Amino acid sequence: MRKFYLIIQLLIAVVFIKTAQAQDSWLKVEAGTEFSVALKSDSTLWSWGRNSNGQLGLGNTVNRMVPFQIGVDSDWKQVSAGAAHTLAVKNDGTLWAWGSNGVGQLGIGNLTQKTLPNQVGNESNWKEVHAGQGHSIGIKEDSTIWAWGFNTYGQLGIGNTINQSSPVQIGNLHDWLTASCGGGHTLALKADSTLWAFGYNGTGPLGDSTTIQSNVPIQIGPSHQWTSISAGFEFSLARKADGTIWSWGFNANGQLGIGNTTTSLYPVQIGVNNNWALIEAGSSFGFAINTNGELFGWGFNANGQLGIGTTNDEYYPIQEVGLGTNWNYISGAAGAVNAGSVFGTHSLGLQGSNFSICATGSNYVGQLGDNTTTQSNFFNCSTGDLNVGLVEMDNSDFFTAMPNPSNGLFTINTETLNSSSHLCKVLDATGKEVYRNSFNTEIFQIDLQDLNSGVYIIILENEALSVKKRVVIE
């Protein structure tokens, strides 16, 4: 009878978890190179896709084909995905980073790869961060701008081409509004709506009518009308206050959206419409959402990343079909280039009143999050079934919790983890943290006798991993 009761209790807890999650909506999605991260309305972070460099932040290097929660924290406010690293800011203004770090793109003062979120410095005044191919840009609450990581082309804007493993301030002004990182160049907006650029310029992505790279910010034109920017791979997009959108840089695949494949060294208007609300530059393709909520895409489309049902490149904005006129957000993968070929091309969007995640494009490591590795040429809105990521997280081979069930006293044995230092957390069935303690021994005991009967999740974390197990308190 007791076993039957425990089984029923476990089923109720799983259903409760699913119901609780379904009430939360997605706020933002970010397409990195072959991986994806997303922020929910409950301020939790989730990730899926390639994880060879720990860019998913799950404490390991295992690829995931569905969303998995990054740790248990529920105080994230902004996230950005690069080629193989991720940056995020918490509500308290602290900055965190994880993933590849070979050129210092995590900003933690060394070149060590991290598979779990690591705090960058100890400041608590970060407003937003932006991850590029191998460099990172951050804006602080005082409107200063900072950079770190890869700097061969001067994309850090600090006056030299030396890589930086910790944030370095760009100039000394306090008037920066936002920024965007491309492959080897950076765009930035000031509070006066002027546009600035620095870094690689061999194909004109800086937009100053030259092909000369710059390691300091240079103003692009005299206009004080720029309101949003997005840097792609060797090309750039920007929107003006009048609702028009402009592009410049490399254009071999039509990524400038001007109806041809001619590279432009200065901003040119895309079409004649003036009702554009949001822009996004992917690796060699672009997106825009107009004020009617309609989504348009153009440029490189070999993997179906435009979501228009074909794999043909498009030289002019073409409307995505089949999912209505209520698009809220769009993100195209920054991608990467190998032997002249662009890879890592997928796109994510938020659509509808419930902010469903919709995904299209390449999917060979599960970056679409639909539990397959099948490429899609249309936006598929089945991504976002969080139940798989939470319920199927039992890492039974990594540690033991005995006895299980118990009265609340559990002996934890971590000998197979080859580590004697752990942070131990316990969550209840709603995902709320109910216990936290640190241990420096392989075998230790946790006392949960004050908790009610039910199903709980024990999480062990250190710098190298994060493992979880379900237990029952009778």
C-alpha positions in Angstrom: 0.0 0.0 0.0 2.9 2.4 0.9 4.5 1.7 -2.5 1.2 2.5 -4.3 0.9 5.7 -2.3 4.5 6.8 -3.2 3.9 6.1 -6.9 0.7 8.2 -6.9 2.5 10.9 -5.1 5.3 10.9 -7.6 2.8 11.1 -10.5 1.1 14.0 -8.8 4.4 15.8 -8.4 5.3 15.4 -12.0 2.0 16.7 -13.2 2.3 19.6 -10.8 5.7 20.4 -12.2 4.3 20.3 -15.8 1.4 22.5 -14.8 3.5 25.0 -13.0 5.8 25.3 -16.0 3.1 25.6 -18.5 1.9 28.8 -16.8 5.2 30.6 -17.6 5.9 32.0 -21.0 9.1 32.7 -22.9 10.5 36.2 -22.9 13.5 35.9 -25.2 15.3 33.3 -27.3 18.9 33.5 -28.6 20.4 31.4 -31.4 24.1 30.8 -31.0 26.2 28.7 -33.4 24.5 25.3 -33.2 22.9 25.9 -29.8 20.1 27.9 -28.3 19.3 29.7 -25.0 16.1 31.1 -23.7 14.8 33.3 -20.9 11.4 32.6 -19.3 8.9 34.9 -17.6 9.8 33.3 -14.2 13.4 34.5 -14.8 14.8 31.0 -15.3 17.3 30.2 -18.1 17.1 27.2 -20.5 19.4 25.8 -23.2 19.6 23.1 -25.9 21.7 22.0 -28.9 25.5 21.7 -29.2 27.4 21.6 -25.9 30.9 20.6 -26.8 32.3 23.6 -25.1 29.9 23.7 -22.2 28.0 26.6 -23.8 24.7 25.2 -22.5 25.8 25.9 -18.9 24.6 22.5 -17.6 27.8 21.4 -16.0 28.8 19.0 -18.7 29.5 18.7 -22.5 26.5 16.6 -23.5 24.4 17.9 -26.4 20.7 18.3 -25.7 17.7 18.1 -28.1 15.2 19.7 -25.8 15.4 22.6 -23.4 17.1 22.0 -20.1 17.2 24.4 -17.2 20.5 26.1 -16.4 20.9 25.5 -12.7 18.0 26.4 -10.4 18.3 30.2 -10.2 15.3 32.3 -11.1 16.8 35.7 -11.1 18.1 36.1 -14.7 17.1 39.2 -16.7 19.1 39.1 -20.0 21.1 36.6 -22.0 23.2 36.5 -25.2 24.6 33.6 -27.2 27.8 33.7 -29.2 29.6 31.2 -31.4 30.3 28.8 -28.4 29.9 31.0 -25.3 27.0 32.5 -23.4 26.7 35.6 -21.4 23.9 36.6 -19.0 23.0 39.3 -16.5 21.0 38.7 -13.3 18.5 41.0 -11.6 21.1 42.1 -9.1 23.3 43.4 -12.0 26.0 40.7 -11.8 27.4 39.3 -15.0 27.9 35.6 -15.7 29.6 33.6 -18.5 30.2 30.1 -19.6 31.3 28.0 -22.6 34.4 28.4 -24.8 37.1 30.7 -23.5 40.1 30.2 -25.7 40.5 33.9 -26.5 39.1 35.2 -23.2 35.6 35.8 -24.3 34.2 34.8 -20.9 35.9 37.8 -19.3 36.9 35.8 -16.1 40.6 36.7 -16.2 41.9 33.4 -17.7 41.4 31.1 -20.8 39.7 28.2 -19.0 36.5 26.8 -20.5 33.6 26.7 -18.1 30.5 24.4 -18.3 28.6 26.2 -15.5 27.9 29.9 -15.1 30.9 31.8 -13.6 30.6 35.4 -12.4 32.6 37.9 -14.3 34.3 40.1 -11.7 32.4 41.3 -8.7 30.5 44.3 -10.1 26.8 44.5 -9.8 26.0 47.3 -12.2 25.8 45.5 -15.5 22.8 46.5 -17.7 23.2 44.3 -20.7 25.8 42.0 -22.5 26.3 40.9 -26.1 28.2 37.9 -27.3 29.9 37.7 -30.7 31.9 35.0 -32.5 34.8 35.3 -30.1 34.3 38.6 -28.3 31.9 40.2 -25.9 30.6 43.7 -25.2 28.8 44.9 -22.1 27.0 48.1 -21.1 26.9 49.2 -17.5 24.2 51.1 -15.7 26.4 54.2 -15.8 26.2 54.0 -19.6 29.9 53.1 -20.0 30.8 50.4 -22.6 33.2 47.5 -21.9 34.8 44.8 -24.1 36.8 41.5 -23.8 37.8 38.5 -25.8 39.1 38.2 -29.4 40.6 41.4 -30.8 42.6 40.6 -33.9 40.5 43.1 -36.0 40.1 45.7 -33.3 36.6 44.6 -32.6 37.0 45.5 -28.9 37.4 49.1 -29.8 40.1 49.7 -27.1 42.8 51.1 -29.5 44.8 48.0 -30.1 44.4 44.4 -31.4 45.4 42.5 -28.2 43.0 39.9 -26.9 41.6 40.6 -23.4 40.5 38.1 -20.8 38.8 40.6 -18.5 36.5 43.5 -19.3 38.3 46.7 -20.5 36.5 50.0 -20.8 36.2 51.5 -24.3 37.1 55.2 -23.9 35.8 57.1 -20.9 32.4 58.4 -22.0 29.1 57.7 -20.2 26.7 58.0 -23.1 26.4 54.5 -24.6 23.0 53.0 -25.1 23.4 49.5 -26.6 25.7 47.4 -28.8 25.8 44.4 -31.1 28.6 41.9 -31.8 29.2 40.4 -35.3 31.8 38.0 -36.5 34.7 40.4 -36.3 33.1 43.8 -35.9 31.0 45.7 -33.4 28.2 48.2 -33.7 27.1 50.5 -30.9 24.5 53.2 -30.3 24.9 56.3 -28.2 22.2 58.1 -26.2 22.1 60.8 -28.9 21.0 58.2 -31.5 24.4 58.3 -33.3 25.8 55.0 -34.8 29.4 53.9 -34.2 31.4 50.9 -35.4 34.8 49.3 -35.0 36.7 46.1 -36.0 36.9 44.2 -39.3 36.0 46.2 -42.4 37.4 44.3 -45.3 34.0 43.9 -46.9 32.5 47.1 -45.5 30.6 46.1 -42.4 31.6 49.3 -40.5 29.7 51.4 -43.1 32.2 54.3 -43.3 32.6 53.9 -47.1 36.1 52.4 -46.7 37.6 48.9 -46.2 40.0 50.0 -43.5 39.5 48.3 -40.1 39.4 50.5 -37.0 40.3 49.6 -33.4 38.4 52.5 -32.0 34.8 53.5 -32.4 34.1 55.7 -35.5 30.8 57.4 -36.2 28.9 56.2 -39.2 27.4 59.2 -41.0 26.1 62.4 -39.4 22.6 61.0 -38.6 21.1 61.2 -35.1 18.2 59.0 -36.0 19.4 55.5 -35.4 17.3 53.5 -32.9 18.4 49.8 -33.2 21.3 47.8 -34.6 22.3 44.2 -35.4 25.7 43.0 -36.5 25.9 39.8 -38.6 28.9 38.0 -40.2 30.6 40.8 -42.2 27.4 42.8 -42.6 25.2 45.1 -40.6 21.6 46.1 -40.1 20.1 49.2 -38.5 16.8 50.9 -38.0 16.0 54.6 -38.0 13.5 56.5 -36.0 11.3 56.9 -39.1 10.8 53.1 -39.3 13.1 52.5 -42.2 15.8 49.8 -42.1 19.3 50.0 -43.6 22.1 47.5 -44.4 25.7 47.5 -45.5 28.7 45.2 -45.9 29.2 41.8 -47.6 26.3 40.7 -49.8 27.2 37.5 -51.7 24.0 35.8 -50.5 21.7 38.8 -50.6 22.0 39.4 -46.9 21.7 43.1 -47.4 18.1 42.6 -48.7 18.5 45.2 -51.5 17.6 42.9 -54.4 21.1 42.0 -55.6 24.4 40.6 -54.4 26.5 43.8 -54.6 28.5 44.6 -51.5 28.0 48.1 -50.0 30.5 50.1 -48.0 27.8 52.4 -46.6 24.2 52.2 -45.4 21.6 51.6 -48.1 17.8 51.5 -47.4 16.1 48.1 -47.7 13.0 48.7 -49.8 10.7 51.7 -49.2 8.6 50.7 -46.2 8.7 52.7 -43.0 6.8 50.4 -40.7 9.7 48.2 -39.4 9.7 47.5 -35.7 12.5 44.9 -35.1 15.6 43.8 -37.0 18.0 40.8 -36.6 21.2 39.9 -38.4 22.2 36.2 -38.5 25.4 34.8 -40.0 24.6 35.7 -43.6 20.9 36.4 -43.5 18.6 39.0 -42.0 15.1 39.3 -40.5 12.7 42.1 -39.7 9.3 42.3 -38.0 7.0 45.1 -39.0 4.5 47.0 -36.8 1.8 44.5 -38.0 3.7 41.6 -36.4 4.6 40.2 -39.8 8.0 38.4 -40.1 10.2 38.9 -43.2 13.6 37.2 -44.0 16.3 37.4 -46.7 19.8 36.3 -47.5 21.5 32.9 -47.1 18.9 30.1 -46.8 20.7 26.8 -47.6 19.5 25.2 -44.4 16.0 26.6 -44.4 16.9 29.2 -41.7 14.5 31.8 -43.3 11.6 29.5 -42.5 9.9 30.2 -45.9 9.6 26.6 -47.0 12.6 26.5 -49.4 16.4 26.5 -49.3 16.8 29.2 -51.9 18.7 32.4 -51.0 16.5 35.5 -51.1 17.8 38.9 -52.2 14.8 40.9 -50.9 12.7 40.5 -47.8 10.1 37.7 -48.2 7.4 37.1 -45.7 7.3 34.0 -43.6 4.1 32.1 -44.3 1.7 30.1 -42.2 2.0 31.5 -38.7 0.0 34.7 -38.8 0.9 38.2 -38.0 1.7 38.1 -34.3 5.5 37.7 -34.2 7.1 39.1 -31.0 10.8 38.4 -31.4 13.3 36.8 -33.8 16.9 35.6 -33.5 19.2 34.2 -36.2 22.3 32.2 -35.4 25.6 34.1 -35.7 27.0 31.1 -37.4 30.6 30.4 -38.2 32.7 29.9 -41.4 34.8 26.9 -42.1 36.7 26.5 -45.4 34.5 29.3 -46.9 31.2 27.6 -45.9 28.8 29.0 -43.3 27.5 26.5 -40.8 25.4 26.7 -37.6 22.5 28.3 -39.3 19.2 28.1 -37.5 16.6 30.7 -36.4 14.4 31.1 -33.3 11.3 33.3 -32.8 8.6 34.1 -30.3 5.1 34.0 -31.8 1.6 34.5 -30.6 -0.1 35.7 -27.5 1.5 32.8 -25.5 5.0 33.6 -26.8 5.6 30.1 -28.3 9.1 29.3 -29.4 9.3 28.6 -33.1 12.4 27.3 -34.8 13.7 26.6 -38.3 16.9 25.7 -40.1 19.8 23.3 -39.4 19.2 20.8 -36.6 22.0 18.2 -36.6 22.8 18.6 -32.9 19.3 19.4 -31.7 19.5 23.2 -31.8 15.9 23.5 -32.8 14.9 21.9 -29.5 12.1 19.7 -31.0 13.7 16.4 -29.8 14.9 15.5 -33.3 17.9 16.2 -35.5 15.8 16.8 -38.6 16.3 20.1 -40.5 13.2 22.2 -41.0 12.4 24.7 -43.8 9.4 26.1 -41.9 9.1 27.6 -38.5 8.1 24.7 -36.1 6.5 25.8 -32.9 6.8 22.5 -31.0 10.1 23.7 -29.3 9.7 24.5 -25.6 8.3 21.3 -24.0 10.1 21.9 -20.8 8.8 18.7 -19.2 11.4 16.6 -20.9 14.3 18.7 -19.6 13.1 18.7 -16.0 11.6 15.2 -15.5 14.2 13.2 -17.4 17.1 14.6 -15.4 18.0 11.8 -13.1 21.8 11.3 -13.1 21.6 8.0 -11.3 25.2 6.9 -12.1 26.9 9.9 -10.6 26.0 9.8 -6.9 23.8 7.9 -4.4 21.3 9.3 -1.9 20.4 6.6 0.7 18.0 5.5 1.9 15.5 6.5 -0.7 12.7 6.9 0.4 13.7 8.1 3.8 12.4 10.2 6.7 14.4 13.2 5.5 17.9 12.1 6.4 19.9 11.2 3.3 23.5 10.0 3.1 25.1 11.3 -0.1 28.0 9.4 -1.7 29.9 11.2 -4.4 32.9 8.9 -4.8 32.2 8.3 -8.5 32.4 12.0 -9.2 36.1 12.3 -8.3 35.4 15.5 -6.4 35.1 16.2 -2.7 33.8 19.8 -3.0 30.1 20.3 -3.8 27.3 22.8 -3.4 24.2 20.8 -2.5 20.7 22.2 -3.3 17.3 20.7 -2.9 14.2 21.7 -4.8 10.6 20.8 -4.1 8.0 19.7 -6.7 7.4 23.3 -7.8 11.0 24.0 -8.4 11.5 26.1 -5.3 14.8 25.8 -3.6 14.3 24.5 0.0 17.8 23.6 1.1 21.4 24.7 0.3 24.7 23.8 1.9 28.4 23.2 0.8 30.4 20.1 1.6 34.1 19.2 1.3 33.9 15.5 1.7 32.9 12.6 -0.7 30.3 11.3 1.8 28.1 13.6 3.8 24.6 13.7 5.2 21.8 16.2 4.6 18.9 16.7 7.0 15.5 17.4 5.3 13.4 16.2 8.2 11.7 19.6 8.5 10.2 19.2 5.0 6.8 17.8 4.2 6.4 14.3 2.7 6.8 14.3 -1.1 9.1 14.2 -4.1 12.3 16.4 -4.0 15.2 16.9 -6.3 18.8 16.9 -5.0 21.3 18.9 -7.1 25.1 18.7 -6.7 27.2 21.4 -8.3 30.9 22.3 -8.6 32.9 24.1 -11.3 32.9 21.1 -13.6 29.4 19.6 -13.4 25.8 19.8 -12.2 24.1 16.5 -11.4 20.6 15.8 -10.1 18.5 13.0 -8.5 15.0 12.6 -7.3 14.3 11.4 -3.8 11.2 10.8 -1.7 10.6 11.9 1.8 8.0 9.7 3.6 
